Each structure stands twice: as structure tokens, then as C-alpha cells.
Amino acid sequence: MISRSMELKRDQITVLIAKDFKLKYNSTALGFLWSLLVPVFSSLIYFAVFGVLMRFRAPNYLLYLLCGTFLWQFFANVVLQNGRILMVNAGLLKKTSVDRKLFVWGTFFTESIHFILTIPVLVVVMLAYGVKPDWLTFLPNLLVVLLLLALFSIGLSYAYAAANIFFRDLERIMAIIMQMWMFMTPIFIPESSIPEKYHWIYVVNPMAGVVRIWRNIFYSPDINCLLWLKLFLIGIVVFWVGRSIFVRLEKRFAEMM
């Protein structure tokens, strides 16, 4: 029975992913390539602003910037897109008995595919700087990063998707929060360039830790078990709280949609 239930959910998520790709890339000339071109060109703009004009310096700065930008766009896309996921699929939700939580997971897996496709770009830039990848630590770190991103992004998405049905202004508020959060995370500015009195911001910001683990794959491939443990504990709390909010409000979704 459990196996059959899991197979059904897997099939439903697969359908949701296919539907999402079709909606995003149907009738576009470059199609799926946009998932790679958008973050690449965004990063080049940031490089021109922060690396050339503002002269921020970090070892292999373009690689530093690409690592942070790709990861943050993955995280932000999952959260922000899931804010409207239930309302966009309101008709389908009313006609079928599909588990509503699967829509949130569908967005995560779609964006995961986009994120994984950016890795070859990072490897090319890495090799251009003369840095050799350490493949022995690459996979463990990648799996840890994806799991942490799942805990944080899906936990937040659960709470955001549920609350946005009842409070539609939250969509605009969340866009502002995510933008502020991005600048409180070491995406563009090297941590060494931040005055010491502001370092506490990175300490209390779990996404700063996730970005640090991700960059370690390409800069100093080590395994920081203490940082992993800290982020996993925070991520589990975020996931549990978000899921609890979703389940608590789920009974009223139909009447509000």
C-alpha cells in the first residue's frame, strides 16, 4: 500500500514538472535554454556592477559571483513561484484529489533541474581560472546543498503558499523580503569586505551557511560537519513549521480559492 502510494505521488509530481516546463517554454524560440541564459546574463550584469565598477575583490570573483547567484535564484524561484502555485492550479485542485503539497514539491524539482544544469557552467569557469575540481567531495556537498535547499525552500513555500491564499498582499511583501534577504547573504559582496560589526548578519542567516557550503565545492573542498549539523537542525524546524501551517490551513483552501 505504501509503495503504491509513493508511486502515485511520483507520477503526479512528474506530470506537474512536465506541465510546468510546457507552460514556461512553449512557443519560445530558445525554449529550455532560457533556464540557463537568464542566470548567466544576470550574473554577468552583477559582475560588471560589483566586480568592475565597485571593484569588489575575491579570489576568482566571477566564480564566486556565479556560485552565489545560481544558488540564490534557485532558492528564490522555488519560494516565490510557490506563493501562487495553489491559486494558479485552483481549477485542478477542485476537480481532483491530488495532494496539494505535491504542487510545492513539483516546483522544487523543476527548479532543481535548472540548478543542476548550471553546474557545467561553474566547472568551465573553474577550469578557466585554473582550479581543478575535487570530485571526491563534490557529490557529498552537492547532495547536502540540495537537501538543505529542500528543507528551507519547501518549508517556507508551505507557509507562504497557504498564507497567500488568505492574505493576497503577502505576495508583494514576500518579493521585498526576498530581495532584502538576498543582499543580507554573501552573494555579491565577499565576506572579507563586510565590516566585522555586521558579521552577525551572516551568523543568524542560514542561507549564508548554505551558500558557504556550496562555494566550498569550488574553492576549498572540505566537509564542515558542524556547519552541516547546525543548518540541518534549523532546516528541519523551518520545514516542520511550514508544513504545520499548510496542514492547519488546508481545510479552508477550497472556500478561499
KEMIMI-126208 format. One record per residue (C-alpha): x, y, z; chain. Coordinates in nm, 2 decimals. Layout:
<rs>
     east    north       up   kette
        X        Y        Z       A
...
</rs>
This chain:
<rs>
     east    north       up   kette
     0.00     0.00     0.00       A
     0.28     0.24     0.09       A
     0.47     0.15    -0.22       A
     0.16     0.21    -0.44       A
     0.10     0.55    -0.27       A
     0.46     0.66    -0.33       A
     0.44     0.55    -0.70       A
     0.12     0.76    -0.74       A
     0.28     1.07    -0.59       A
     0.59     1.02    -0.80       A
     0.37     1.00    -1.12       A
     0.18     1.31    -1.01       A
     0.49     1.51    -0.95       A
     0.63     1.40    -1.29       A
     0.31     1.53    -1.45       A
     0.34     1.86    -1.26       A
     0.70     1.90    -1.37       A
     0.61     1.84    -1.74       A
     0.32     2.08    -1.71       A
     0.55     2.35    -1.56       A
     0.81     2.31    -1.84       A
     0.54     2.33    -2.11       A
     0.39     2.65    -1.97       A
     0.73     2.81    -1.93       A
     0.89     2.73    -2.26       A
     0.61     2.66    -2.50       A
     0.63     2.89    -2.81       A
     0.97     3.04    -2.71       A
     1.25     3.03    -2.97       A
     1.52     2.91    -2.73       A
     1.30     2.70    -2.51       A
     1.48     2.53    -2.22       A
     1.80     2.72    -2.29       A
     1.64     3.02    -2.11       A
     1.67     2.84    -1.78       A
     2.05     2.87    -1.83       A
     2.08     3.20    -2.01       A
     1.88     3.41    -1.76       A
     2.10     3.33    -1.46       A
     2.42     3.36    -1.67       A
     2.34     3.70    -1.81       A
     2.21     3.82    -1.47       A
     2.55     3.72    -1.32       A
     2.74     3.90    -1.59       A
     2.55     4.22    -1.51       A
     2.62     4.17    -1.14       A
     2.99     4.11    -1.23       A
     3.00     4.44    -1.43       A
     2.85     4.63    -1.14       A
     3.02     4.48    -0.84       A
     3.34     4.34    -0.99       A
     3.42     4.62    -1.24       A
     3.25     4.94    -1.13       A
     3.25     4.89    -0.75       A
     3.58     4.68    -0.76       A
     3.49     4.42    -0.50       A
     3.76     4.17    -0.49       A
     3.76     3.80    -0.41       A
     3.97     3.51    -0.54       A
     3.82     3.41    -0.88       A
     3.55     3.67    -0.84       A
     3.34     3.57    -1.14       A
     3.32     3.21    -1.00       A
     3.24     3.35    -0.65       A
     2.96     3.55    -0.80       A
     2.82     3.27    -1.02       A
     2.81     3.03    -0.73       A
     2.61     3.27    -0.52       A
     2.38     3.39    -0.79       A
     2.28     3.05    -0.93       A
     2.21     2.91    -0.58       A
     2.01     3.21    -0.47       A
     1.80     3.22    -0.79       A
     1.72     2.86    -0.73       A
     1.61     2.92    -0.38       A
     1.42     3.24    -0.46       A
     1.24     3.09    -0.76       A
     1.11     2.80    -0.56       A
     0.97     3.02    -0.28       A
     0.83     3.30    -0.49       A
     0.67     3.07    -0.76       A
     0.51     2.86    -0.49       A
     0.34     3.16    -0.34       A
     0.09     3.14    -0.63       A
     0.11     2.77    -0.71       A
    -0.22     2.69    -0.54       A
    -0.42     2.98    -0.69       A
    -0.28     2.91    -1.04       A
    -0.39     2.55    -1.01       A
    -0.72     2.62    -0.83       A
    -0.93     2.46    -1.11       A
    -0.72     2.14    -1.10       A
    -0.73     2.12    -0.72       A
    -1.11     2.15    -0.72       A
    -1.16     1.88    -0.98       A
    -0.91     1.62    -0.85       A
    -0.80     1.47    -0.52       A
    -0.43     1.53    -0.58       A
    -0.23     1.60    -0.26       A
    -0.19     1.98    -0.26       A
     0.16     1.96    -0.11       A
     0.28     1.79    -0.43       A
     0.25     2.12    -0.61       A
     0.51     2.27    -0.39       A
     0.74     1.98    -0.44       A
     0.68     1.99    -0.82       A
     0.82     2.35    -0.83       A
     1.12     2.24    -0.63       A
     1.21     1.96    -0.86       A
     1.16     2.18    -1.17       A
     1.40     2.44    -1.03       A
     1.64     2.16    -0.92       A
     1.67     2.06    -1.29       A
     1.75     2.42    -1.38       A
     2.00     2.44    -1.09       A
     2.19     2.12    -1.18       A
     2.22     2.24    -1.54       A
     2.42     2.55    -1.42       A
     2.69     2.32    -1.27       A
     2.87     2.27    -1.60       A
     2.89     2.65    -1.64       A
     3.06     2.67    -1.29       A
     3.30     2.39    -1.38       A
     3.40     2.56    -1.71       A
     3.46     2.89    -1.52       A
     3.65     2.70    -1.25       A
     3.88     2.54    -1.51       A
     3.93     2.88    -1.68       A
     4.07     3.00    -1.35       A
     4.30     2.70    -1.34       A
     4.12     2.54    -1.04       A
     4.08     2.17    -1.06       A
     3.75     2.02    -0.92       A
     3.78     1.77    -0.63       A
     3.52     1.52    -0.74       A
     3.55     1.31    -0.42       A
     3.39     1.59    -0.21       A
     3.17     1.73    -0.49       A
     2.89     1.48    -0.47       A
     2.85     1.47    -0.09       A
     2.85     1.86    -0.08       A
     2.60     1.87    -0.37       A
     2.36     1.63    -0.20       A
     2.39     1.82     0.13       A
     2.32     2.15    -0.05       A
     2.01     2.01    -0.23       A
     1.88     1.86     0.09       A
     1.93     2.19     0.28       A
     1.76     2.38     0.00       A
     1.47     2.14     0.00       A
     1.42     2.19     0.38       A
     1.44     2.57     0.37       A
     1.27     2.64     0.04       A
     0.98     2.39     0.08       A
     0.93     2.48     0.44       A
     0.90     2.85     0.35       A
     0.69     2.76     0.05       A
     0.44     2.56     0.25       A
     0.38     2.86     0.48       A
     0.38     3.12     0.20       A
     0.15     2.93    -0.03       A
    -0.10     2.87     0.24       A
    -0.09     3.22     0.39       A
    -0.11     3.39     0.05       A
    -0.45     3.24    -0.02       A
    -0.59     3.43     0.28       A
    -0.37     3.74     0.26       A
    -0.30     3.83    -0.11       A
    -0.08     4.13    -0.03       A
     0.17     3.88     0.11       A
     0.29     3.82    -0.25       A
     0.43     4.17    -0.28       A
     0.56     4.17     0.07       A
     0.74     3.85     0.01       A
     0.91     3.98    -0.30       A
     1.05     4.27    -0.10       A
     1.16     4.03     0.18       A
     1.34     3.80    -0.07       A
     1.52     4.10    -0.22       A
     1.64     4.22     0.12       A
     1.74     3.87     0.22       A
     1.95     3.84    -0.10       A
     2.16     4.14     0.00       A
     2.20     4.00     0.35       A
     2.35     3.69     0.21       A
     2.71     3.68     0.07       A
     2.60     3.66    -0.30       A
     2.78     3.97    -0.45       A
     3.00     4.11    -0.17       A
     3.28     3.89    -0.04       A
     3.25     3.83     0.33       A
     3.60     3.97     0.38       A
     3.47     4.31     0.25       A
     3.20     4.33     0.52       A
     3.29     4.53     0.84       A
     3.33     4.29     1.13       A
     3.04     4.46     1.33       A
     2.80     4.33     1.06       A
     2.92     3.97     1.05       A
     2.64     3.87     1.29       A
     2.40     3.91     1.00       A
     2.57     3.61     0.83       A
     2.57     3.41     1.16       A
     2.19     3.43     1.20       A
     2.12     3.39     0.83       A
     2.10     3.02     0.75       A
     2.12     3.08     0.37       A
     2.47     3.23     0.42       A
     2.58     2.90     0.55       A
     2.42     2.71     0.26       A
     2.60     2.95     0.02       A
     2.92     2.89     0.20       A
     2.89     2.51     0.17       A
     2.81     2.54    -0.20       A
     3.11     2.77    -0.26       A
     3.34     2.53    -0.07       A
     3.29     2.28    -0.35       A
     3.46     2.51    -0.60       A
     3.70     2.69    -0.36       A
     3.82     2.48    -0.07       A
     3.66     2.14    -0.10       A
     3.62     2.03     0.27       A
     3.34     1.89     0.47       A
     3.23     2.11     0.77       A
     3.02     1.87     0.97       A
     2.94     2.13     1.24       A
     2.80     2.37     0.99       A
     2.61     2.09     0.82       A
     2.45     1.99     1.16       A
     2.36     2.34     1.25       A
     2.19     2.41     0.92       A
     2.01     2.07     0.91       A
     1.86     2.14     1.26       A
     1.74     2.49     1.15       A
     1.61     2.35     0.82       A
     1.41     2.07     0.99       A
     1.25     2.33     1.22       A
     1.17     2.55     0.92       A
     1.03     2.26     0.72       A
     0.82     2.13     1.02       A
     0.67     2.48     1.10       A
     0.59     2.55     0.73       A
     0.43     2.21     0.68       A
     0.23     2.25     1.01       A
     0.09     2.59     0.89       A
     0.00     2.44     0.55       A
    -0.18     2.14     0.70       A
    -0.36     2.36     0.95       A
    -0.50     2.60     0.68       A
    -0.55     2.34     0.41       A
    -0.91     2.27     0.51       A
    -1.01     2.62     0.42       A
    -0.83     2.64     0.08       A
    -1.14     2.54    -0.13       A
    -1.36     2.82     0.01       A
    -1.09     3.09    -0.03       A
    -1.00     2.99    -0.39       A
</rs>
